[in-house]
Amino acid sequence: MCVRFQAKPEHRDELHKRLLEMVVLSNQEEGCLFYNLHIDQEDSNTFYFLEAWKDQAAFDFHASTDYVIAINADAIAMTSSPSRVEFMHKIAPL
């Protein structure tokens, strides 16, 4: 799974801090396989989460946590466009 956040320049540092907090909290969840934060090489206002969950129940639990609900609500004011979520399936290596 990949989630993209395009920060408004004036909110970049605040969003960055909040996303780093998400990494700590999310990686503590039992069903989290990994939850990594990346920044675009060409645009320091663009952040990406790459994340994987043990199963749908683990993802559903994550999506229902107070901190995910809060960042999704708060990101509306801190980003220049809605966050983009893309789901994928691993095909290699097996």
C-alpha positions as CSV (number, residue, x, y, z in Angstrom):
1,M,0.0,0.0,0.0
2,C,1.2,3.5,-0.8
3,V,-0.2,6.8,0.5
4,R,0.9,10.1,-0.9
5,F,0.6,13.5,1.0
6,Q,1.3,16.7,-0.9
7,A,2.0,19.3,1.9
8,K,1.2,22.9,1.5
9,P,4.7,24.6,1.9
10,E,3.6,26.5,5.0
11,H,2.5,23.3,6.7
12,R,5.3,21.0,5.5
13,D,7.2,20.9,8.8
14,E,4.0,20.3,10.8
15,L,2.9,17.5,8.5
16,H,6.4,15.9,8.5
17,K,6.3,15.8,12.3
18,R,2.8,14.3,12.4
19,L,3.8,11.7,9.8
20,L,6.8,10.7,11.8
21,E,4.6,10.2,14.8
22,M,2.4,7.9,12.6
23,V,5.5,5.7,11.8
24,V,6.1,5.1,15.5
25,L,2.5,4.4,16.4
26,S,1.7,2.3,13.3
27,N,4.9,0.1,13.6
28,Q,3.7,-0.8,17.1
29,E,0.5,-2.4,15.8
30,E,0.4,-6.1,16.0
31,G,-0.6,-6.6,12.3
32,C,1.9,-4.2,10.9
33,L,4.5,-5.8,8.6
34,F,6.2,-2.5,7.8
35,Y,5.2,1.2,7.8
36,N,7.9,3.4,6.2
37,L,7.9,7.2,5.5
38,H,9.6,8.5,2.4
39,I,10.1,11.9,0.9
40,D,10.1,12.7,-2.8
41,Q,13.7,13.3,-4.2
42,E,12.5,16.3,-6.3
43,D,9.8,17.8,-4.1
44,S,10.4,18.0,-0.4
45,N,6.7,18.8,0.1
46,T,5.7,15.3,-1.1
47,F,5.6,12.4,1.4
48,Y,4.8,8.8,0.9
49,F,3.9,6.0,3.3
50,L,4.8,2.5,2.1
51,E,3.0,0.1,4.3
52,A,2.0,-3.6,4.6
53,W,-0.4,-5.4,6.9
54,K,-0.7,-9.0,7.9
55,D,-4.3,-9.2,6.6
56,Q,-7.4,-7.1,6.0
57,A,-8.3,-7.2,9.7
58,A,-5.0,-5.6,10.6
59,F,-5.5,-2.9,8.1
60,D,-9.0,-2.3,9.2
61,F,-7.8,-2.0,12.8
62,H,-5.1,0.5,11.7
63,A,-7.7,2.6,9.7
64,S,-9.9,2.8,12.8
65,T,-7.3,4.1,15.2
66,D,-7.6,7.5,16.7
67,Y,-4.3,8.7,15.2
68,V,-5.2,7.6,11.6
69,I,-8.6,9.3,11.9
70,A,-6.9,12.4,13.3
71,I,-4.2,12.6,10.6
72,N,-6.8,12.1,7.8
73,A,-8.9,14.9,9.2
74,D,-6.0,17.3,9.9
75,A,-4.3,16.6,6.5
76,I,-7.2,18.4,4.7
77,A,-5.8,21.7,6.0
78,M,-2.1,20.8,5.7
79,T,-2.1,19.4,2.1
80,S,-2.7,21.0,-1.2
81,S,-4.7,18.0,-2.5
82,P,-6.4,15.0,-1.0
83,S,-4.1,12.2,0.0
84,R,-3.8,9.5,-2.6
85,V,-4.1,5.9,-1.5
86,E,-3.0,3.0,-3.8
87,F,-3.4,-0.7,-2.9
88,M,-1.2,-3.3,-4.6
89,H,-0.3,-7.0,-4.4
90,K,3.2,-8.3,-4.1
91,I,4.1,-10.4,-7.1
92,A,7.9,-10.9,-6.6
93,P,9.9,-12.2,-4.9
94,L,7.7,-15.0,-3.7
